[in-house]
């Protein structure tokens, strides 16, 4: 019986466009990135109104769309219930994997935007990039792509090019939170 309970606890699914979609187990890099991002927001938001919520909580957006983002920030405590988040989080982070990237970049992105998510991140552990999308009130618009540049690439750049590389960025929700791609991709390989 313990084996069955363990299996049921590990088995995760999302409802995407009315269809049940099984979620694949996360890779080590996926886990590191997700935990790193949650840690950044947890430290910043400790004792503040907004709450960072890590992987494992369901977001109920429509009757046909119940997602499990890798990390989110919810600033309205009334949306947080014992069974998940009811309504749009303020920030949603999806860490891409080969089996989820298509849904994260298309249907889920559109639903998040139409339901009122203010900022959406697509994070690629392989490319070590963070695509930041912000809402214009109707849809998400790509704000910027931030990358952790490998040393060999930086060495090939001119001094001007290296100076132009962004080493920190901000989430639109919090003016005084500096985020570094180096911290997001810490311990990844």
Protein Blocks (a to p, Z undefined) as FASTA:
>chain_A
ZZmmmmmmmpccddeehiacddddddfklmmmmmmmmmmmmmmmgoiabdcddehiacdf
bfmlccddfbdcdfbfklpcfkbcedjdfbdcddddfklmmmmmmmmmmmmmmnopabdc
dddfklopacddddehjaccdfbdcddddfklmmmpcfklmmmpcfbdcdfklmklccdf
klmmgoiZZ
